[in-house]
Structure formats: C-alpha cells, structure tokens
Amino acid sequence: MAITAALVKELRDKTGAGMMDAKKALTENNGDMEAAIDWLRTKGLAKAAKKSGRTAAEGLVAVQVDGAKGVAVEVNSETDFVAKNAEFQDMVGKIASAALTADDVDALKAADVDGKKIEDMITDKIATIGENMSLRRMASLTGENVVSYVHNPAVAGMGKIGVLVAFNGGDDTFARQVAMHIAAINPASLGADDLDPAVVEREKQILTEQARESGKPEQVIEKMIEGRMKKFMSEVTLLGQQFALNPDLTVEAAAKEADVEITGFKRLEVGEGIEKVEEDFAAEVAKAAQG
C-alpha cells in the first residue's frame, strides 16, 4: 500500500508522533492505521497524544540578538519543574537560534534543527519528558541597534520575561535599562501613535461616561476627558511613562538626555493570556497515576 502524505498526517494527528516516525510506522505495517498506532505505542512514540490536551502555561521565553536583529520565543510546558530541566532549556535555546532566520512562528516550526523539524523535535520531547509542550509565539525586532534583557534568567538568555529594544545611538547600557523598565511596567505601545485605536476608543468612552456622571457643563466635561486621556497615554505608552530608574523623567526625556532614540520594543512573558486550570493536589496525583 502506498504511504501517502495524507496518511502520514492522519497518523501524526492521532498520535502526536514525529513525521519520520509516523511514516516508518505506516511502512512497517503496510499502511494499516491501527497497527501503525500500536507500533508507535510499543516504541513509546505515541505518548505525546495523551499530553496534547493538557494546558501548557509554564515554560521559558528565550531571546537572541544577532547584529541589528533580535528575536524572542515562548516555549511552553505544563510545569515550572520542566522549565528548569536542562534538556528542555537546550531545546528552547536551539529554537531561539533558529528564529533568527524565520519570518514567523509557522516558519519557525517548520525550520530544521539537527536534521529534524522543530515541531517534530518538540513532539519527541513531549514523549521523552512526559509533559505537553508547545512553541506558542515568536517576536522579532530590527533596528540600528538591538539589545535584549531577560528578567530573573533561569539560564543565560532565557527566563519568564524577555524583552527586546531597538534604538538609535550608541548607549547599550541605557537601552538595557529601558528594557528592564519594559519588563517591569509592561507598556502597551511605544507611543500614542502606536496604540491600538480600539483600546483608545474604549478608554475614551469609559472616561466620557465617568465625566458626564459629574453633572458638570459640557465644556468642563471636554476638558476633563482631555486631561484624563492625556494621563491614560502617559500610563500605557513607553515614551510617556515615568522612567523606572528615574521617576523624575519620562522614558522619552531620559532617552533624550542619554542621546538615544528608542524606535521599538517587544516583550514576551510566559503564559500571558493562557487560562490556567487550577487543580487540587489530590486531583493532580490521581491524574498522574492515570498516566
């Protein structure tokens, strides 16, 4: 029986096995899907399928910079314990290095590392380490200069929060201080022009309703809205925020003093936006006992 790409894909979807393992399983079993699944199970290569439904909200963010380009990737695991595993960390480092030549996360998953696609490498690690894992996000940044910062690194270049900062000028130290500020304060955008218009409009509507409840004249309300929107922009935009290392200055003012122009940033934090399922200890033990 001919082993088609569609057949290989079907087996991979059912078992979570790597592409080459799935193809070999089908070849060894003359295209018989059920026999191929059993073959993979006996080889311990179908373990990933049991893990795929579990929430992976821990893990690591890794950063790499090469000249004028920086990248950050988030690779998730189920537990922080695995994030401290040297084998997992080695894999994350390889993924981050490969990201320097990838256009987006889909291209990164298909990239070749040590003769294997990254998505297959992750699947193999799920089988050997025994937890669900995923390459969730990547971000890239280019500029005249780029620096990176990792907050509380687990090992060099990877931790829970990774930041990239692009800038013009020669002061790497100041740019890295800005990266530290971004890690701590988490601005929504570089400046007002970069802020999502939907976010601006929603905030304006809320502030307008609050101002109208004051019962003050319309011209006063307009000034109230204008002042409150200005305050909002100073709180959520990087350049408008008070600089964490010198609160007497905004980041923009501090940058001017340092003769640096901040042109962009990226910030990734492990587990952002993932809804974690809380389980009691007894439930976790029972789940582990079931495999």
Wavefront OBJ file of the C-alpha trace (Angstrom):
o trace
v 0.000 0.000 0.000
v 1.314 3.449 -0.930
v 2.188 5.586 2.083
v 0.758 8.987 1.176
v 1.402 12.316 2.846
v -2.264 12.428 3.864
v -1.933 9.074 5.610
v 1.180 10.221 7.458
v -0.608 13.403 8.537
v -3.603 11.424 9.798
v -1.352 9.222 11.926
v 0.518 12.229 13.285
v -2.753 13.938 14.215
v -3.919 10.822 16.038
v -0.709 10.086 17.912
v 1.377 13.239 18.057
v 4.337 11.276 16.698
v 7.011 12.896 14.548
v 6.711 12.824 10.773
v 9.505 10.322 10.147
v 8.289 8.077 12.977
v 4.751 8.141 11.582
v 5.978 7.305 8.091
v 8.103 4.439 9.387
v 5.193 3.076 11.429
v 2.946 3.017 8.362
v 5.671 1.475 6.207
v 6.342 -1.249 8.785
v 2.619 -2.051 8.928
v 1.759 -1.784 5.223
v -0.382 1.319 5.707
v -2.625 -0.211 8.391
v -3.554 2.777 10.604
v -4.487 0.858 13.755
v -1.441 -1.390 13.515
v 0.743 1.685 12.989
v -0.725 3.305 16.119
v 0.020 0.139 18.129
v 3.548 0.053 16.683
v 4.146 3.624 17.812
v 2.768 2.866 21.254
v 5.087 -0.070 21.703
v 8.004 2.144 20.723
v 6.893 4.811 23.183
v 6.436 7.319 20.377
v 2.716 7.935 20.786
v 2.927 9.299 24.313
v 2.552 12.840 23.042
v -1.055 12.233 22.042
v -2.031 11.719 25.679
v -0.409 15.012 26.642
v -1.739 17.256 23.875
v -4.934 18.238 25.684
v -3.172 19.435 28.810
v -2.694 23.125 29.464
v 0.901 24.238 28.962
v 1.148 27.631 30.634
v 4.637 27.449 32.156
v 7.925 27.292 30.259
v 10.508 29.808 29.111
v 10.985 32.871 26.943
v 14.354 32.904 25.181
v 15.981 35.865 23.426
v 18.738 36.069 20.841
v 20.327 39.074 19.158
v 22.437 38.998 16.020
v 23.595 42.420 14.896
v 20.596 44.583 14.056
v 18.013 41.837 14.630
v 16.643 40.356 17.806
v 14.151 37.554 18.386
v 12.195 36.243 21.338
v 10.361 32.913 21.508
v 7.969 31.462 24.064
v 8.058 27.694 24.522
v 5.526 26.348 26.995
v 5.462 23.346 29.296
v 2.914 22.197 31.846
v 5.054 22.780 34.916
v 7.808 25.092 36.046
v 9.758 21.975 37.035
v 10.214 21.081 33.354
v 11.216 24.674 32.587
v 14.200 24.070 34.892
v 15.121 20.873 33.031
v 18.440 21.201 31.174
v 17.126 19.117 28.262
v 14.139 21.445 27.835
v 16.364 24.519 28.131
v 18.711 23.173 25.464
v 15.763 22.704 23.099
v 14.463 26.228 23.767
v 17.914 27.663 23.065
v 18.066 25.877 19.710
v 14.606 27.154 18.810
v 15.616 30.735 19.644
v 18.722 30.464 17.466
v 16.644 29.147 14.570
v 14.190 32.037 15.000
v 16.853 34.490 13.803
v 16.265 33.250 10.244
v 12.499 32.598 10.457
v 9.804 35.017 9.311
v 7.077 33.896 11.703
v 6.139 31.157 14.154
v 4.800 28.827 11.446
v 8.049 29.077 9.504
v 9.939 28.501 12.742
v 8.005 25.313 13.485
v 8.975 24.030 10.035
v 12.630 25.059 10.410
v 15.270 22.344 10.517
v 17.397 21.854 13.634
v 19.839 18.940 13.826
v 18.140 17.276 10.848
v 14.626 17.486 12.281
v 11.775 19.981 12.032
v 11.260 21.963 15.219
v 7.639 20.819 15.545
v 8.850 17.197 15.383
v 11.624 17.927 17.874
v 9.018 19.274 20.320
v 6.802 16.218 19.785
v 9.745 13.948 20.577
v 10.463 15.927 23.750
v 6.828 15.544 24.836
v 7.277 11.782 24.575
v 10.583 11.670 26.446
v 9.938 14.288 29.147
v 6.261 13.409 29.606
v 4.566 16.819 29.536
v 2.680 18.735 26.898
v 4.813 21.451 25.281
v 4.247 23.995 22.565
v 6.053 26.677 20.620
v 3.479 29.374 21.216
v 4.906 32.671 19.986
v 7.857 34.420 18.475
v 8.602 38.096 18.091
v 11.309 39.771 16.049
v 12.694 43.291 16.059
v 15.148 45.117 13.835
v 16.815 48.482 14.210
v 20.074 50.362 14.067
v 20.907 48.641 17.359
v 19.062 45.966 19.336
v 19.591 44.843 22.930
v 17.886 42.111 24.919
v 17.039 41.613 28.566
v 15.720 38.606 30.482
v 14.174 39.116 33.888
v 15.393 36.626 36.509
v 17.041 34.303 33.955
v 16.833 30.558 34.526
v 19.988 30.299 32.419
v 21.673 32.821 30.156
v 19.237 34.242 27.610
v 16.027 32.670 28.905
v 13.564 33.173 31.725
v 9.957 34.150 32.435
v 10.074 37.577 30.748
v 12.125 38.501 27.686
v 12.464 41.991 26.201
v 13.990 43.367 23.008
v 14.668 47.078 22.473
v 15.623 48.718 19.172
v 17.318 52.101 19.333
v 19.418 54.673 17.543
v 22.533 55.859 19.314
v 25.424 54.134 20.975
v 24.353 53.708 24.595
v 23.692 49.986 25.102
v 23.600 50.455 28.868
v 20.743 52.940 28.736
v 18.836 50.816 26.198
v 19.137 47.826 28.509
v 17.802 49.941 31.373
v 14.796 50.733 29.188
v 14.399 47.011 28.569
v 14.352 46.478 32.346
v 11.678 49.170 32.635
v 9.597 47.422 29.960
v 9.912 44.090 31.764
v 8.641 45.649 34.982
v 5.974 48.094 33.737
v 4.734 46.337 30.564
v 3.739 49.316 28.371
v 1.077 48.729 25.734
v 2.913 50.560 22.947
v 5.916 52.732 22.137
v 3.925 55.958 21.798
v 0.400 57.252 21.332
v 0.518 56.730 17.561
v 1.268 53.026 18.021
v -1.553 52.352 20.473
v -4.416 50.170 19.246
v -7.226 52.573 18.168
v -9.812 50.207 19.659
v -8.096 50.470 23.059
v -8.032 54.270 22.805
v -11.703 54.471 21.820
v -12.809 52.120 24.580
v -10.918 54.119 27.195
v -12.325 57.373 25.850
v -15.883 56.043 26.087
v -15.343 54.949 29.685
v -13.822 58.291 30.673
v -16.606 60.172 28.878
v -19.296 58.305 30.808
v -17.466 58.922 34.076
v -17.138 62.645 33.300
v -20.804 63.002 32.370
v -21.831 61.489 35.681
v -20.249 64.518 37.363
v -23.106 66.671 36.040
v -20.705 69.468 35.066
v -21.144 71.697 31.991
v -20.189 70.253 28.584
v -17.138 72.469 28.128
v -15.824 71.366 31.523
v -16.508 67.723 30.681
v -14.491 68.037 27.458
v -11.506 69.388 29.388
v -11.884 66.597 31.959
v -11.841 63.974 29.186
v -8.842 65.607 27.525
v -6.889 65.648 30.786
v -7.787 62.081 31.693
v -6.883 60.778 28.223
v -3.524 62.523 28.485
v -2.953 60.803 31.824
v -4.003 57.453 30.316
v -1.494 57.850 27.463
v 1.278 58.638 29.919
v 0.489 55.451 31.831
v 0.298 52.971 28.935
v 2.853 54.238 26.385
v 6.542 53.580 26.935
v 7.752 57.045 25.983
v 5.145 58.719 28.178
v 5.759 56.624 31.295
v 7.859 57.753 34.232
v 11.230 56.068 33.854
v 11.504 53.330 36.493
v 15.173 54.153 37.155
v 14.496 57.909 37.404
v 10.816 58.716 38.081
v 11.520 62.458 37.748
v 11.792 61.921 33.987
v 9.646 60.225 31.384
v 11.314 57.496 29.344
v 11.300 59.881 26.385
v 13.041 62.630 28.382
v 15.561 60.196 29.831
v 16.324 58.923 26.331
v 16.981 62.453 25.107
v 19.388 63.027 27.991
v 21.196 59.812 27.021
v 21.212 60.879 23.346
v 19.269 57.735 22.439
v 16.146 57.302 20.327
v 14.007 54.276 21.224
v 12.491 53.024 17.956
v 10.681 49.865 19.066
v 10.353 47.075 21.593
v 8.968 43.578 22.059
v 8.044 41.938 25.356
v 7.056 38.313 25.899
v 6.020 36.869 29.241
v 5.451 33.175 29.812
v 1.784 32.230 29.949
v 0.341 35.633 29.032
v -3.317 35.188 28.126
v -3.409 31.452 28.863
v -6.192 30.430 31.212
v -4.669 28.085 33.745
v -6.745 25.222 35.074
v -6.329 25.031 38.828
v -6.419 21.533 40.290
v -6.163 20.398 43.883
v -3.258 18.195 44.884
v -5.393 15.020 45.102
v -6.615 15.593 41.545
v -3.039 16.062 40.317
v -1.930 12.807 41.953
v -4.899 10.931 40.502
v -4.172 12.361 37.063
v -0.514 11.372 37.272
v -1.480 7.851 38.333
v -3.640 7.510 35.210
v -0.691 8.458 33.007
l 1 2 3 4 5 6 7 8 9 10 11 12 13 14 15 16 17 18 19 20 21 22 23 24 25 26 27 28 29 30 31 32 33 34 35 36 37 38 39 40 41 42 43 44 45 46 47 48 49 50 51 52 53 54 55 56 57 58 59 60 61 62 63 64 65 66 67 68 69 70 71 72 73 74 75 76 77 78 79 80 81 82 83 84 85 86 87 88 89 90 91 92 93 94 95 96 97 98 99 100 101 102 103 104 105 106 107 108 109 110 111 112 113 114 115 116 117 118 119 120 121 122 123 124 125 126 127 128 129 130 131 132 133 134 135 136 137 138 139 140 141 142 143 144 145 146 147 148 149 150 151 152 153 154 155 156 157 158 159 160 161 162 163 164 165 166 167 168 169 170 171 172 173 174 175 176 177 178 179 180 181 182 183 184 185 186 187 188 189 190 191 192 193 194 195 196 197 198 199 200 201 202 203 204 205 206 207 208 209 210 211 212 213 214 215 216 217 218 219 220 221 222 223 224 225 226 227 228 229 230 231 232 233 234 235 236 237 238 239 240 241 242 243 244 245 246 247 248 249 250 251 252 253 254 255 256 257 258 259 260 261 262 263 264 265 266 267 268 269 270 271 272 273 274 275 276 277 278 279 280 281 282 283 284 285 286 287 288 289 290 291
